[in-house]
Amino acid sequence: MPRKYSVEFKEKAVHQIIEMVRLESCSLQRAYTEVGELLGVSHHTLRAWYRDSASVRDNSDASGGETMEEELRRLRRENRELKRANGILKTASGFFRSGTRPTHDQMISYIDAYKDQFGVEAICRVLKQADRGFITSRGYRKATTRVPSARALSDSLLIPEIQRVHAENFSVYGIRKMWHAMNREGFHIGRDKTARLMKLAGVSGRRRGRTPITTVSPKTPDHRPDLVRRNFRAQAPGRLWVADITYVRTLSGFAYTAFVVDVFSRKIVGVATRSTMRTDALPMEALEHALTTAGRIHGNQLIHHSDRGSQYVSLKYSTALAESGIRPSVGTIGDSYDNALAETVNGLYKAELIHAQGPWTSVGEVELATLRWVHWWNTKRLHEALDYATPQEVETEYY
């Protein structure tokens, strides 16, 4: 039976297509394909929604796609050298973080790994400015005329793979996840070797920071019970959802993102991003997304757990839960332990996407990037709590 999509869902999808074309100067066909994959909608359906949308008619002359593309090309030309220098310093940060000069072999391995991307002369020039003891381009060429050892040959083959796997996973994996990821890719290397290669490749993991409290207390009493009591375990998908909201600073103001997470598989089943969280519209959009995409919902067996924020106590939100046969549950205002899993997701979202790729210019940019991160989280990210499987794999294995 075909799915029925709300007008709001269709307009949101069209908005994301417009934002992708505007921000990335890509073709409409690419935007249909990628947004469709992120939302689980065919590109043919998205094309029809786009053509029928009032948003497209209202904004058809607003962006001037070719002019923006020309301007982007000009800016890239003007800043190419600066970007290349920044890229070199970023990829080499693993060398200098410890405060000790890299060994001769480490310098050679690093240049081998990045010479096609940056060029030998540029690498040696930029890093010699950072550390006067760094090898010169002449010294590199002299060293590479020698017959390499078996270990050096192995490193030269594996370092690009380390960089590729790390980059494909939002550049956030530390040693343990990289070790598992490399083995899943067919590279059967040990954990210590993974750590050594990551240092040579100039890549490292990201740590989760503290998540600020975004709860707005309701003005009316909240009599909903705490059905979870910090026991964030579920025996099957669709038994326990947790929900929360976090904020993102952009150059044009704040953006707010709401998540709904299935506790069993750690899958993010609902997500929404808006410029305000002062109404129930943001969590309602995330809930509707969850109800649309979750698939299997067991009547009266599903618990929805949140904090006692006013957004989750509204009549509209409570009615939507009741009509879907979902039992509401709440923790304490501002107590992260009472909604620990949702707080964990918020913290990882900030560390792996928001802080790693900012600054952000607009809510639309955050929204598109969030969709991509959620898709990666569900289908590719390895979760330690799931024995280094993905949420999609865990859910598929259950069914």
C-alpha positions in Angstrom: 0.0 0.0 0.0 1.5 3.4 -1.0 2.6 5.7 1.8 0.6 8.9 2.4 2.7 12.0 3.0 1.5 15.1 4.6 1.7 18.5 2.8 4.2 19.6 5.5 6.5 16.6 4.8 6.4 17.3 1.0 7.1 21.0 1.4 10.0 20.2 3.8 11.5 17.8 1.2 11.2 20.4 -1.5 12.9 23.0 0.8 15.8 20.6 1.4 16.2 20.2 -2.4 16.3 24.0 -2.8 18.8 24.3 0.0 21.1 21.6 -1.4 21.1 23.3 -4.9 21.7 26.7 -3.3 24.4 25.6 -0.8 26.3 23.1 -3.0 25.6 24.5 -6.6 24.6 20.9 -7.6 22.1 19.8 -10.2 18.5 19.2 -9.4 18.9 15.5 -10.4 21.6 15.1 -7.8 19.5 16.8 -5.2 16.5 14.6 -6.0 18.7 11.5 -5.6 20.5 12.5 -2.4 17.5 14.0 -0.6 15.4 11.0 -1.7 17.9 8.6 -0.2 18.0 10.6 3.1 14.2 10.7 3.4 13.4 7.3 1.9 11.4 8.8 -1.0 12.0 8.0 -4.7 13.6 10.7 -6.9 10.7 10.4 -9.3 8.3 11.3 -6.4 10.5 14.2 -5.3 10.7 15.6 -8.9 6.9 15.7 -9.0 6.7 17.3 -5.6 9.3 19.9 -6.6 7.5 20.8 -9.9 4.1 21.2 -8.0 5.5 23.2 -5.1 4.6 26.8 -4.4 8.1 27.2 -2.8 9.7 26.6 -6.2 7.5 29.2 -7.9 8.2 31.8 -5.2 12.0 31.2 -5.3 12.6 30.5 -8.9 14.5 33.7 -9.6 15.9 34.2 -6.1 19.3 32.4 -6.2 20.6 32.9 -9.7 22.3 29.5 -9.8 24.9 30.2 -12.5 26.0 33.5 -10.9 26.5 31.8 -7.6 28.5 29.0 -9.3 30.7 31.6 -11.0 31.3 33.4 -7.7 32.1 30.1 -6.0 34.7 29.3 -8.7 36.3 32.8 -8.3 36.5 32.4 -4.5 38.0 29.0 -4.9 40.7 30.3 -7.2 41.5 33.2 -4.9 41.7 31.0 -1.8 43.3 27.8 -3.3 46.7 28.3 -1.8 45.3 29.2 1.7 43.0 26.2 1.7 45.8 23.9 0.6 48.0 25.2 3.4 45.1 24.8 5.9 44.5 21.2 4.6 48.1 20.3 5.0 48.2 21.6 8.6 45.0 19.9 9.5 46.0 16.5 8.2 49.4 16.8 9.8 48.0 17.9 13.2 48.6 14.4 14.6 52.3 14.9 14.3 52.4 18.1 16.3 49.7 17.5 18.9 52.2 15.6 21.2 54.7 18.4 20.9 57.5 16.1 19.6 58.9 16.2 16.1 57.9 13.3 13.8 60.5 10.8 12.9 62.1 10.7 9.5 60.0 7.6 8.4 56.8 9.3 9.6 57.6 12.4 7.5 58.2 10.2 4.4 55.1 8.2 5.0 53.0 11.4 5.4 54.3 12.9 2.2 53.7 9.6 0.4 50.1 9.7 1.5 49.3 13.3 0.7 51.6 14.2 -2.2 48.9 13.5 -4.9 46.5 15.7 -3.0 48.8 18.7 -2.0 52.1 18.2 -3.9 55.5 17.5 -2.4 56.8 21.1 -2.6 53.7 22.6 -0.9 53.8 20.0 1.9 57.4 20.6 2.7 57.1 24.3 2.5 54.1 24.6 4.8 55.3 22.1 7.4 58.8 23.5 7.4 57.3 26.8 8.5 55.5 25.0 11.3 58.6 22.9 12.3 62.0 24.0 11.0 63.2 20.4 11.3 60.7 19.0 8.8 62.2 17.4 5.7 62.8 19.4 2.6 61.4 18.4 -0.8 65.0 17.5 -1.9 65.5 15.4 1.2 62.3 13.6 0.4 63.2 12.8 -3.1 66.6 11.5 -2.0 65.0 9.3 0.6 62.5 7.8 -1.8 65.2 6.6 -4.2 66.2 4.0 -1.6 64.5 0.6 -1.8 61.6 0.7 0.7 61.2 -1.9 3.4 58.3 -4.4 3.5 56.8 -2.4 6.4 57.1 0.9 4.5 55.4 -0.7 1.5 52.6 -2.0 3.7 52.2 1.4 5.3 52.1 3.2 1.9 49.2 0.9 0.9 47.2 1.1 4.1 47.5 4.8 5.0 45.3 6.0 2.1 42.7 3.4 3.2 42.9 4.6 6.7 42.3 8.2 5.5 39.4 7.0 3.2 37.6 5.1 5.9 38.1 7.9 8.4 36.8 10.5 6.0 33.8 8.4 5.0 32.7 8.3 8.7 32.6 12.0 9.3 36.3 12.0 10.4 35.2 11.1 13.9 36.4 7.5 14.6 39.0 6.9 17.2 41.3 3.9 17.4 38.8 1.2 18.4 36.1 2.1 15.9 38.8 2.5 13.1 40.1 -0.9 14.0 36.7 -2.5 13.6 35.9 -0.4 10.5 39.1 -1.5 8.8 38.5 -5.1 9.6 34.9 -4.8 8.2 36.5 -3.4 5.0 38.7 -6.5 4.7 41.9 -5.1 6.1 42.8 -7.5 8.9 45.2 -5.5 11.0 45.7 -5.3 14.7 44.6 -2.5 17.0 48.2 -1.3 17.7 48.9 -1.2 14.0 45.7 0.8 13.4 46.8 3.3 16.0 50.3 3.7 14.4 48.8 4.1 10.9 46.3 6.7 12.2 49.1 8.7 13.6 51.0 8.5 10.3 47.9 9.4 8.4 47.3 12.4 10.6 43.8 11.4 11.7 42.2 11.0 15.1 38.9 10.6 16.9 36.5 13.2 18.3 35.5 13.4 21.9 31.9 14.2 23.0 31.6 17.3 25.1 29.0 18.4 27.6 25.5 18.9 26.2 23.8 22.1 27.4 20.2 22.0 28.8 17.6 23.2 26.4 14.5 22.3 28.5 11.8 24.9 28.8 9.7 24.2 31.9 5.9 23.9 31.3 3.6 26.5 32.9 1.0 23.8 33.7 1.5 20.8 36.0 2.8 17.6 34.2 1.3 14.5 35.7 2.8 12.0 33.2 4.7 9.2 35.0 8.3 8.1 34.6 7.9 4.6 33.1 11.6 4.2 32.3 13.3 5.1 35.6 16.7 5.3 33.9 16.4 1.8 32.6 17.2 2.5 28.9 16.8 -1.1 27.6 14.2 -2.5 25.2 13.6 -6.1 24.1 12.6 -5.2 20.5 12.3 -2.3 18.1 9.3 -0.1 18.6 9.1 -0.6 22.4 10.8 2.5 23.7 11.5 5.8 22.1 13.4 8.7 23.7 13.1 12.3 22.5 15.0 15.5 23.1 16.0 18.9 21.6 19.4 20.5 21.2 20.5 23.8 19.7 23.1 24.9 17.1 24.6 28.4 16.7 24.6 29.7 13.1 25.8 33.1 11.7 22.1 34.0 11.2 20.8 32.9 14.6 20.0 29.7 16.4 18.8 26.4 14.9 17.1 23.8 17.0 17.1 20.0 16.2 14.8 17.5 17.7 15.5 13.7 17.7 13.4 10.6 18.3 15.6 7.5 19.0 14.6 3.8 19.2 16.3 2.5 22.3 16.6 -1.1 21.0 18.7 -0.4 17.9 19.9 3.2 18.7 18.3 4.1 15.4 17.2 7.8 14.9 13.6 7.3 13.7 12.6 10.9 13.7 14.4 14.2 13.2 13.5 17.9 12.6 15.4 21.2 12.4 13.8 24.6 12.8 14.7 28.2 13.8 12.7 28.1 17.0 11.7 25.7 19.7 9.2 27.9 21.5 6.2 26.0 20.1 5.3 22.3 19.7 6.0 22.5 15.9 9.6 21.2 16.2 9.0 18.1 18.3 5.7 17.4 16.4 7.6 17.4 13.1 10.2 14.9 14.5 7.4 12.7 15.9 5.5 12.7 12.6 8.7 11.7 10.8 9.2 8.9 13.3 5.6 7.7 12.8 6.0 7.8 9.0 9.3 6.0 8.8 9.4 3.7 11.8 7.3 1.0 10.1 6.3 -1.3 12.9 4.6 0.2 15.9 3.1 -2.2 18.5 -0.1 -0.6 19.9 0.1 0.2 23.6 3.5 -1.4 23.8 5.5 1.6 22.7 6.7 4.1 25.4 7.7 7.7 24.4 10.2 9.1 27.0 11.3 12.8 27.2 12.1 15.4 29.8 9.4 17.7 31.2 9.9 20.4 28.6 6.9 22.5 27.6 7.2 21.3 24.0 6.5 17.8 25.0 3.6 18.5 27.4 1.5 20.4 24.8 -2.1 19.2 24.1 -1.3 18.7 20.4 1.8 16.5 21.1 0.0 14.5 23.8 -3.0 14.0 21.5 -0.7 12.7 18.7 0.8 10.2 21.1 -2.6 9.0 22.4 -4.0 8.6 18.8 -1.0 6.4 17.9 -1.4 4.2 21.0 1.9 5.5 22.5 2.3 5.8 26.2 4.0 9.0 27.4 6.8 8.9 30.0 8.9 11.8 31.4 12.1 12.3 33.4 13.1 15.3 35.6 13.7 18.8 34.2 17.4 19.4 33.5 18.5 16.0 34.9 20.5 14.4 32.0 20.5 11.0 33.8 16.7 10.8 33.4 17.0 11.0 29.6 20.6 9.7 29.3 20.3 8.1 25.9 18.8 11.1 24.2 21.5 13.3 25.8 24.1 11.0 24.5 22.8 11.3 20.9 22.7 15.1 21.3 26.3 15.1 22.5 27.5 12.9 19.6 25.6 15.1 17.2 27.4 18.2 18.5 30.9 16.5 18.5 30.7 14.6 15.2 28.9 17.1 13.1 28.2 20.5 14.5 31.5 21.3 16.1 33.5 19.4 13.5 32.1 21.1 10.4 31.1 24.6 11.6 30.7 27.5 11.6 27.2 27.2 10.1 25.7 30.0 8.0 22.0 29.2 8.2 19.3 26.9 9.5 18.9 25.3 6.0 22.6 24.4 6.0 22.3 22.7 9.4 19.1 20.9 8.3 20.7 19.4 5.2 23.9 18.4 7.1 21.8 16.9 9.9 19.9 14.7 7.5 23.2 13.3 6.1 24.5 12.7 9.6 21.4 10.9 10.6 21.5 8.7 7.5 25.2 7.8 8.3 24.3 7.2 12.0 21.6 4.7 11.1 23.3 2.9 8.2 27.1 3.1 8.6 28.2 4.3 12.0 29.6 1.6 14.2 28.1 1.7 17.8 30.1 0.3 20.7 26.8 -0.4 22.6 25.7 -2.6 19.6 29.0 -4.6 19.5 30.2 -2.4 16.7 27.2 -3.0 14.4 25.0 -0.3 12.9 21.4 0.4 14.0 20.1 -0.8 10.6 22.0 -4.1 10.9 20.6 -4.7 14.4 17.0 -3.9 13.4 17.3 -6.1 10.2 18.8 -9.0 12.2 15.9 -8.8 14.7 13.2 -9.0 12.0 
